[in-house]
Amino acid sequence: MHLSPLLTDYFDVLRAVNKICWNRKINYKFIDTLEGYRLFTGKNIPPSQFGKIITIYPNNKKEFNRRL
């Protein structure tokens, strides 16, 4: 699952994702620098990678469909 928050909302979204994923033991990764954020939202990034700022790896389909 990929999340692409606006830069102005990024840290609020990341805090929420961190809390949920940590509590539910779900793996995730995120862009941790402003330079990285700009890279993944820039015009030179391949379309297949564009906007992949936060990536969540649900443990299974049930976890994927679970509500917050």
C-alpha positions as CSV (number, residue, x, y, z in Angstrom):
1,M,0.0,0.0,0.0
2,H,1.5,3.3,-1.0
3,L,0.7,6.7,0.5
4,S,1.5,10.0,-1.1
5,P,0.7,12.8,1.3
6,L,1.3,16.4,0.5
7,L,4.6,17.8,1.9
8,T,2.6,20.0,4.3
9,D,0.8,16.9,5.8
10,Y,3.7,14.5,5.5
11,F,4.9,14.4,9.2
12,D,1.3,14.2,10.5
13,V,0.5,11.3,8.2
14,L,3.8,9.6,9.0
15,R,3.1,9.9,12.8
16,A,-0.3,8.3,12.3
17,V,1.1,5.5,10.1
18,N,3.9,4.9,12.6
19,K,1.5,4.6,15.5
20,I,-0.9,2.2,13.7
21,C,1.8,0.1,12.2
22,W,3.8,-0.1,15.4
23,N,0.8,-1.2,17.4
24,R,-0.3,-3.8,14.9
25,K,3.2,-5.0,14.1
26,I,3.0,-4.1,10.4
27,N,6.1,-3.4,8.4
28,Y,6.5,-0.2,6.5
29,K,9.1,2.1,5.0
30,F,9.1,5.8,4.3
31,I,11.2,8.6,2.8
32,D,13.0,10.2,5.6
33,T,14.5,13.4,4.1
34,L,13.1,16.4,2.3
35,E,15.5,15.6,-0.6
36,G,14.1,12.1,-0.9
37,Y,10.5,13.5,-0.8
38,R,11.3,15.9,-3.7
39,L,13.0,13.1,-5.6
40,F,10.0,10.8,-5.4
41,T,7.6,13.6,-6.4
42,G,9.8,15.2,-9.0
43,K,9.4,15.1,-12.8
44,N,12.4,12.9,-13.3
45,I,11.2,9.9,-11.3
46,P,9.9,7.0,-13.3
47,P,6.1,6.7,-13.3
48,S,6.3,3.4,-11.5
49,Q,8.0,5.0,-8.5
50,F,6.3,8.4,-8.4
51,G,4.7,9.3,-5.1
52,K,5.7,6.2,-3.2
53,I,6.5,8.2,-0.1
54,I,5.2,5.8,2.5
55,T,4.9,2.1,1.8
56,I,2.9,-0.3,4.1
57,Y,3.2,-4.0,4.0
58,P,0.1,-5.6,5.5
59,N,0.7,-9.1,6.9
60,N,-2.2,-10.5,5.0
61,K,-5.4,-9.6,3.1
62,K,-7.4,-9.4,6.3
63,E,-5.0,-6.9,7.7
64,F,-5.1,-5.0,4.5
65,N,-8.9,-4.7,4.7
66,R,-8.9,-3.9,8.4
67,R,-10.3,-0.5,9.4
68,L,-8.3,2.0,11.4
